[in-house]
Amino acid sequence: EHLVADTAVLSEVFRLQVQHNKNIEVERDNLSNDIASMQQQLKDERAMRKLKEAAVAKKESLYLRTMAARRSINESCVEQEELIESIEGGIAEKQQEMEEMMEVIASKDKDIERMKEELQRATKRTEELRQQQSACIQAYEAATGQPGEKLLANFRYVAETWLPVK
């Protein structure tokens, strides 16, 4: 009975573990989408930066306007460089998080496999013990002609008398 209860608990743990792994996979996919979006945004920002630099080259013929425009564009470029650095830092963080999640998934997969093996061994051992019990009862009945329940009652009495109660 205890083995059957343990088997049920292990089965529930496996189900929860599989659900947890699915949640991690969804989160990993979301992170991958975020990284792709950030990379596209980085590409767009770089293209915008090149366009602004081209505008500066065209306006250099007008000295006063060029100086004001250049100052404005340079400030914008600095902001964009900071944004690019920030985005690149975010990408690096997301990649690190993904690697960590992959390690967690691999670890959880190993745990699941180990628990499945333990469950299989426990199930097999339970079946072996039931077969042994059945064979012993049949041998007892054949040897004594008494019902096997009497033998089990003797063992239960001894167990209750000699074993500590948990």
Phi, psi and chi 1 to 4 in degrees:
 res  aa     phi    psi   chi1   chi2   chi3   chi4
   1 GLU       -  -39.4  -69.5  178.6   28.3      -
   2 HIS   -66.2  -38.5 -174.0   63.1      -      -
   3 LEU   -66.0  -39.1  -74.5  174.7      -      -
   4 VAL   -64.9  -41.4  170.9      -      -      -
   5 ALA   -64.1  -42.9      -      -      -      -
   6 ASP   -62.6  -38.1  -74.6  -11.2      -      -
   7 THR   -63.8  -41.1  -57.8      -      -      -
   8 ALA   -64.9  -41.8      -      -      -      -
   9 VAL   -63.5  -46.1  169.3      -      -      -
  10 LEU   -61.3  -39.0  -82.9  174.4      -      -
  11 SER   -62.5  -42.0  176.3      -      -      -
  12 GLU   -65.8  -40.7 -179.6   63.4   19.1      -
  13 VAL   -61.0  -42.4  168.2      -      -      -
  14 PHE   -61.3  -44.0  -73.1  144.8      -      -
  15 ARG   -61.7  -44.9 -173.8 -171.9   68.4   71.1
  16 LEU   -64.1  -39.2  -68.8  173.9      -      -
  17 GLN   -64.1  -42.3 -172.6   68.0   41.1      -
  18 VAL   -63.7  -42.5  167.0      -      -      -
  19 GLN   -62.5  -42.6 -177.7   62.5   40.8      -
  20 HIS   -61.0  -41.6 -179.5   70.1      -      -
  21 ASN   -64.6  -37.9  -75.5  -11.9      -      -
  22 LYS   -64.3  -40.7  -74.4  179.5 -177.8  177.3
  23 ASN   -62.4  -40.6  -69.0  -17.2      -      -
  24 ILE   -64.4  -39.6  -71.8  174.3      -      -
  25 GLU   -64.1  -40.5  -73.0  177.7   10.4      -
  26 VAL   -63.8  -43.9  166.9      -      -      -
  27 GLU   -63.8  -38.9 -172.5  174.7  -22.1      -
  28 ARG   -62.7  -42.8 -177.0 -164.1   66.3 -145.1
  29 ASP   -62.9  -40.3  -68.9  -18.1      -      -
  30 ASN   -62.1  -41.9  -70.8  -19.3      -      -
  31 LEU   -64.5  -38.8  -72.5  174.1      -      -
  32 SER   -62.1  -41.7  -66.4      -      -      -
  33 ASN   -64.3  -40.8  -69.3  -21.3      -      -
  34 ASP   -61.9  -42.2  -70.9  -14.1      -      -
  35 ILE   -64.0  -43.9  -72.0  172.1      -      -
  36 ALA   -61.5  -41.6      -      -      -      -
  37 SER   -63.7  -42.5  173.3      -      -      -
  38 MET   -65.1  -37.5  -74.5 -178.2 -171.3      -
  39 GLN   -66.3  -39.1  -72.2  173.5  -20.5      -
  40 GLN   -65.8  -41.6 -178.1   60.0   42.3      -
  41 GLN   -62.8  -39.7 -174.7  179.9    1.5      -
  42 LEU   -62.8  -43.5  177.1   62.9      -      -
  43 LYS   -62.1  -43.9 -177.6  179.1  176.2 -177.7
  44 ASP   -62.3  -43.2  -66.9  -16.9      -      -
  45 GLU   -63.8  -39.4  -69.6  -65.3  -30.5      -
  46 ARG   -65.6  -39.5  -75.5 -178.0  176.9  158.9
  47 ALA   -64.5  -41.5      -      -      -      -
  48 MET   -62.3  -39.5  -74.8  177.7   53.3      -
  49 ARG   -62.4  -43.7  179.3  179.5  171.5 -165.3
  50 LYS   -63.3  -39.7  -73.5 -178.2 -179.3 -179.2
  51 LEU   -62.9  -42.2  -69.4  173.2      -      -
  52 LYS   -66.4  -37.6  -74.3 -175.2  179.8 -175.6
  53 GLU   -66.6  -35.6  -72.4  175.2   -9.4      -
  54 ALA   -64.9  -38.1      -      -      -      -
  55 ALA   -63.4  -35.9      -      -      -      -
  56 VAL   -63.8  -42.0  168.7      -      -      -
  57 ALA   -63.1  -37.2      -      -      -      -
  58 LYS   -69.0  -33.3  -70.6  179.4 -177.3  178.6
  59 LYS   -90.3    2.3  -67.3 -178.7 -177.5  179.8
  60 GLU   -67.9  -17.7  -77.7 -177.8  -12.0      -
  61 SER   -67.5  -28.6   63.1      -      -      -
  62 LEU  -101.5  102.2  -58.3  171.6      -      -
  63 TYR   -56.6  -53.9 -178.4   72.7      -      -
  64 LEU   -66.6  -44.3  -67.6  175.7      -      -
  65 ARG   -68.1  -34.3  -68.5  177.8   66.6 -167.3
  66 THR   -63.7  -43.0  -58.7      -      -      -
  67 MET   -63.0  -44.3  -65.1  -54.7  -73.2      -
  68 ALA   -66.3  -42.6      -      -      -      -
  69 ALA   -65.9  -42.3      -      -      -      -
  70 ARG   -61.7  -44.3 -179.7  175.0  -77.5  176.9
  71 ARG   -59.3  -44.9 -140.8  175.6  -64.9  130.4
  72 SER   -63.6  -45.1  173.7      -      -      -
  73 ILE   -68.0  -38.8  -70.3  173.6      -      -
  74 ASN   -61.6  -41.2  -77.5  -23.1      -      -
  75 GLU   -61.7  -42.2  -70.9  173.5    0.3      -
  76 SER   -64.0  -40.8  176.7      -      -      -
  77 CYS   -62.1  -41.1  -73.8      -      -      -
  78 VAL   -62.0  -43.7  167.4      -      -      -
  79 GLU   -61.7  -42.0  -71.3  173.9    4.9      -
  80 GLN   -66.6  -39.0  -71.7  177.8    2.7      -
  81 GLU   -62.8  -41.3  -74.3  174.3   -6.0      -
  82 GLU   -63.0  -41.2  -69.7  173.0   -3.8      -
  83 LEU   -63.7  -42.5  178.9   61.5      -      -
  84 ILE   -62.1  -45.7  -71.9  169.7      -      -
  85 GLU   -61.3  -41.0  -70.9  174.5    5.8      -
  86 SER   -63.4  -43.7  172.0      -      -      -
  87 ILE   -65.8  -43.1  -70.9  171.7      -      -
  88 GLU   -62.1  -39.1  -73.1  174.0  -16.4      -
  89 GLY   -63.2  -40.7      -      -      -      -
  90 GLY   -63.7  -39.9      -      -      -      -
  91 ILE   -63.3  -44.7  -72.0  171.9      -      -
  92 ALA   -61.3  -41.5      -      -      -      -
  93 GLU   -63.0  -44.3  -72.4  177.0   15.8      -
  94 LYS   -63.9  -39.4  -64.9  -64.8 -177.7 -175.7
  95 GLN   -64.9  -40.0  -73.6  174.3  -21.7      -
  96 GLN   -63.7  -42.8  178.6   64.6   29.0      -
  97 GLU   -61.6  -41.3  -72.5  176.7   13.4      -
  98 MET   -63.3  -42.5  -95.5 -177.6   67.5      -
  99 GLU   -62.2  -42.5  -70.9  172.6    9.4      -
 100 GLU   -63.3  -41.3  -69.7  171.5    0.3      -
 101 MET   -64.4  -38.4  -78.5 -172.9 -148.9      -
 102 MET   -64.4  -38.2  -66.9  -55.6  -71.1      -
 103 GLU   -64.6  -42.3  -70.0  173.3    6.4      -
 104 VAL   -63.0  -43.2  167.8      -      -      -
 105 ILE   -61.8  -44.9  -72.6  171.5      -      -
 106 ALA   -61.2  -41.7      -      -      -      -
 107 SER   -64.0  -44.6  172.2      -      -      -
 108 LYS   -65.0  -38.1  -63.2  -63.8 -177.6 -178.5
 109 ASP   -62.4  -41.1  -74.2  -15.6      -      -
 110 LYS   -63.3  -42.5  -73.7  179.6 -175.6  177.7
 111 ASP   -61.4  -41.9  -71.9  -14.6      -      -
 112 ILE   -62.6  -45.9  -72.9  172.0      -      -
 113 GLU   -62.0  -42.8  -72.3  -56.2  -43.3      -
 114 ARG   -63.2  -43.4 -179.8 -176.2   51.5   79.5
 115 MET   -67.2  -36.5  -71.6  178.6 -177.3      -
 116 LYS   -62.4  -42.9  -77.7 -179.3  179.9  178.3
 117 GLU   -62.7  -42.7  -69.7  171.5    3.0      -
 118 GLU   -63.0  -41.0  -71.1  175.8    7.3      -
 119 LEU   -63.5  -42.2  179.2   60.5      -      -
 120 GLN   -63.1  -42.7  -72.4  174.0  -11.4      -
 121 ARG   -64.2  -42.4  -76.9 -166.0  -59.5  -88.0
 122 ALA   -65.2  -41.2      -      -      -      -
 123 THR   -64.5  -43.9  -57.9      -      -      -
 124 LYS   -63.1  -43.3 -176.3  177.6  177.7 -178.0
 125 ARG   -65.9  -39.2 -178.6   63.5 -179.0  147.0
 126 THR   -60.4  -45.8  -59.4      -      -      -
 127 GLU   -63.4  -40.6 -174.9   58.1   32.2      -
 128 GLU   -61.8  -42.5  -71.4  172.9   -2.6      -
 129 LEU   -65.5  -38.3  -69.3  172.9      -      -
 130 ARG   -64.8  -40.9  -74.2 -174.7  180.0  142.4
 131 GLN   -65.3  -40.8  -70.9  173.6   -0.5      -
 132 GLN   -63.9  -42.2  -73.5  177.4    2.2      -
 133 GLN   -61.2  -45.6  178.2 -174.9    7.2      -
 134 SER   -62.1  -42.6  176.7      -      -      -
 135 ALA   -64.7  -40.6      -      -      -      -
 136 CYS   -64.6  -42.2  -72.3      -      -      -
 137 ILE   -64.0  -43.0  -70.9  173.3      -      -
 138 GLN   -63.4  -41.9  -71.1  175.2   -2.0      -
 139 ALA   -65.0  -40.6      -      -      -      -
 140 TYR   -62.4  -46.7  177.1   79.4      -      -
 141 GLU   -63.4  -39.1  -72.0  174.5   -9.1      -
 142 ALA   -68.2  -38.4      -      -      -      -
 143 ALA   -78.3  -37.0      -      -      -      -
 144 THR  -107.5  -21.1   64.5      -      -      -
 145 GLY    75.6    6.1      -      -      -      -
 146 GLN   -98.7  155.5  -64.7  179.5    4.8      -
 147 PRO   -64.6  146.1   16.1  -22.5      -      -
 148 GLY   -65.5  -21.3      -      -      -      -
 149 GLU   -63.0  -30.1 -165.6   56.2   41.2      -
 150 LYS   -65.3  -41.2 -176.4  176.0 -178.7 -177.0
 151 LEU   -62.4  -44.9  176.5   65.0      -      -
 152 LEU   -62.9  -37.6  -70.0  176.1      -      -
 153 ALA   -63.6  -39.0      -      -      -      -
 154 ASN   -61.9  -44.5  -72.3  -20.2      -      -
 155 PHE   -65.6  -38.7  -79.7  118.2      -      -
 156 ARG   -65.0  -40.1  -73.9 -173.3 -171.1  115.2
 157 TYR   -62.8  -45.8  173.7   75.0      -      -
 158 VAL   -63.4  -42.8  169.5      -      -      -
 159 ALA   -63.7  -41.3      -      -      -      -
 160 GLU   -69.2  -31.8  -69.8  170.4   -1.3      -
 161 THR   -80.0  -41.3  -54.8      -      -      -
 162 TRP  -101.9  -25.8  -68.0   95.6      -      -
 163 LEU   -91.7  139.8  -64.9  176.7      -      -
 164 PRO   -67.4  146.3   21.1  -27.5      -      -
 165 VAL   -81.0  134.8  176.4      -      -      -
 166 LYS   -92.5      -  -68.8 -177.6 -179.5 -178.9
